[in-house]
Every structure is written in C-alpha cells, then in structure tokens.
Amino acid sequence: MRLFGGRKKREAVTGAVVVLEIDGMHCTSCGLLIDDELEEIPGVRSARTDVRGGRSTVRFEEGAEVDTDVLAAAVRRAGEYEARPVG
C-alpha cells in the first residue's frame, strides 16, 4: 500500500505476500502472538514470523485487499511491537 495525497490506496492482489520488519520481539512466543493476530485479519492466508530475523511474512488469499496499516495495528495488538513494510 502506498499513500497518495494522504489517502490510502488499497490494492486487490492475487496471492500477495507482504514482508514486515518488526521491532520489540524477544522470543518465540512473541512471534506466535504476532502470527495469531495477523491471521485474524480477513484475507490473510498465513503469517510466519522469524524472531531472529525480525521479520514477518504475510500471505494473502487471491483478490484480498492489502492494507499495511491494518497489519501494523494487528502487530501492535499482539504486544509492545512496531511493524513497517519492507521495500
């Protein structure tokens, strides 16, 4: 997702993958909490968080809308973590 003139652009994509860089993780439980929150988002097929690498890979169902602000909010709900898209 990109911001244009302060408006969010949501994209309907085919089998999209978003990689998030995540700060604040300390252990495997942190990654599992984040995965659980991300997988509750409609359209998310799977989330796999690599605590050592500090990243989470989120895979979407075909045609799902990708909104990185929604992903970041889910990560924050999981605990004291901050997420931002890579790339």
C-alpha positions in Angstrom: 0.0 0.0 0.0 1.2 3.5 -0.8 0.0 6.9 0.4 -1.1 9.4 -2.2 -2.1 12.8 -1.0 -2.9 11.5 2.4 -5.3 8.9 1.1 -4.6 5.2 1.4 -4.5 3.1 -1.7 -5.8 -0.4 -1.1 -4.9 -2.9 -3.8 -6.8 -6.1 -4.7 -4.0 -8.5 -5.5 -3.5 -12.1 -6.5 -1.8 -14.2 -3.9 0.2 -11.2 -2.5 3.0 -11.5 0.0 3.9 -8.7 2.4 7.1 -8.7 4.5 7.0 -6.7 7.7 10.0 -5.6 9.7 9.1 -5.9 13.4 10.8 -4.3 16.4 10.4 -5.4 20.0 10.4 -9.2 19.7 12.4 -11.2 22.3 11.3 -14.9 22.0 9.4 -17.4 20.0 6.2 -16.6 22.0 6.4 -13.0 20.6 6.4 -14.4 17.1 3.5 -16.7 17.8 1.4 -13.9 19.3 2.1 -11.8 16.2 1.2 -14.6 13.9 -2.1 -15.2 15.7 -3.1 -11.5 15.4 -2.2 -11.3 11.8 -4.0 -14.4 10.8 -7.2 -13.0 12.3 -7.3 -10.3 9.6 -9.8 -11.2 6.8 -7.9 -12.2 3.6 -4.7 -13.3 5.4 -3.9 -16.9 4.5 -0.9 -17.2 6.7 1.7 -15.3 8.8 5.1 -16.6 9.7 7.3 -14.6 12.0 11.1 -15.0 12.2 12.0 -13.6 15.6 15.8 -13.8 14.9 15.4 -12.1 11.6 13.0 -9.5 12.9 10.5 -10.1 10.1 7.1 -11.5 9.4 5.9 -12.8 6.1 2.2 -12.4 5.5 0.5 -14.3 2.6 -2.9 -13.2 1.3 -5.7 -15.0 -0.4 -6.3 -14.2 -4.1 -8.1 -10.9 -4.5 -7.6 -9.8 -0.9 -7.0 -6.1 -0.2 -3.7 -5.4 1.3 -3.6 -2.6 3.9 -0.3 -2.3 5.7 -1.9 0.0 8.4 -4.2 -2.9 9.3 -1.2 -5.2 9.5 0.7 -2.8 11.7 -2.3 -2.4 14.0 -2.6 -6.2 14.4 1.1 -6.4 15.4 0.6 -3.6 18.0 -2.4 -5.5 19.4 -0.1 -8.5 20.0 2.1 -6.6 22.4 4.8 -3.9 22.5 5.8 -4.3 18.9 6.1 -2.0 15.9 5.9 -3.1 12.3 6.6 -1.5 9.0 6.6 -2.9 5.5 9.9 -3.9 3.9 10.6 -2.4 0.5 
